[in-house]
Amino acid sequence: MDEKRRSPREDVFTTIMISPNGHENRATVYNVSESGARVGLPVDFKRSVGAPVRLFFTVDEDETIILEAEVVRVAVDHLGVQFMPSQEDDIRHVMREFAGSR
């Protein structure tokens, strides 16, 4: 099957905080690309396609990268999120830290 995504995904398996509307939830990130990510569906997550979310990637105790995103897919067990524009440097930092990308 041919990949139809704009950006290739890299496998990741890390726990992050995801905050829809000010409520923080723990979730697992399964893969990430320059344009978005696949995130495990947080418990009690009541958001729909188009909802804004913040993803908090903790690099170490002194550094957290926050990415703004929009929900583009809600599945039974995961969300698809698309990163908002103008975060390229932070997205690349996340990919280096968590996916080993260059």
C-alpha positions in Angstrom: 0.0 0.0 0.0 1.4 3.4 -1.0 1.9 6.1 1.7 -0.3 9.1 0.9 0.7 11.3 3.7 2.4 14.7 3.1 5.2 13.9 5.5 6.6 10.5 6.4 5.8 9.3 9.9 8.4 8.1 12.3 7.4 5.6 15.1 7.5 7.0 18.6 6.3 5.5 21.8 6.3 8.1 24.5 3.8 9.5 27.0 2.8 13.2 26.8 0.2 15.5 28.2 -2.5 16.6 25.8 -4.6 19.6 26.8 -7.9 20.2 25.2 -9.6 23.3 26.4 -7.4 23.6 29.5 -7.9 20.0 30.8 -4.8 17.9 30.9 -4.7 14.3 30.0 -2.0 11.7 29.6 -1.7 10.1 26.2 0.7 8.0 24.2 2.2 9.2 21.0 2.6 6.4 18.5 4.1 8.3 15.5 5.0 11.8 14.5 5.8 13.7 11.3 6.5 17.2 10.3 2.8 17.7 9.8 1.1 15.8 12.6 0.9 12.8 14.9 -1.1 9.8 16.0 -1.9 10.0 19.6 -3.6 7.4 21.8 -7.2 8.4 22.8 -7.0 9.9 26.3 -9.5 8.8 28.9 -12.6 11.0 29.0 -11.6 12.9 25.9 -14.7 14.6 24.5 -13.3 16.5 21.5 -14.3 16.2 17.9 -12.6 16.8 14.5 -11.5 20.5 14.3 -10.9 20.9 18.1 -7.7 22.6 19.0 -5.3 20.8 21.4 -1.9 21.3 22.9 0.7 18.5 23.1 3.3 18.8 25.9 6.5 16.8 25.1 8.7 16.7 28.2 12.4 16.6 27.0 13.8 16.7 30.5 12.9 18.3 33.8 13.9 21.7 32.6 12.5 21.6 29.0 9.0 21.0 27.7 8.1 21.5 24.0 4.5 22.6 23.5 2.9 22.0 20.1 -0.4 23.5 19.0 -2.5 21.1 16.9 -5.9 20.4 15.6 -7.8 17.1 15.8 -8.3 15.8 12.2 -9.4 12.2 13.0 -11.0 10.5 16.0 -10.8 6.7 15.9 -11.8 4.1 18.5 -8.4 4.1 20.2 -6.5 7.1 18.8 -6.5 10.7 17.5 -4.9 12.1 14.4 -3.7 15.6 14.9 -2.3 18.1 12.5 0.2 20.6 13.7 -0.6 24.3 13.3 1.8 26.4 11.1 4.9 28.2 12.2 6.2 25.5 14.6 8.7 23.9 12.4 11.7 24.3 14.7 9.8 22.9 17.7 8.4 20.0 15.6 11.9 19.1 14.3 13.2 19.3 18.0 10.5 16.8 19.0 11.3 14.5 16.2 15.1 14.6 17.1 14.4 13.9 20.7 11.7 11.3 20.4 12.0 9.7 17.0 15.7 10.0 16.3 15.0 12.0 13.2 17.5 14.5 11.8 
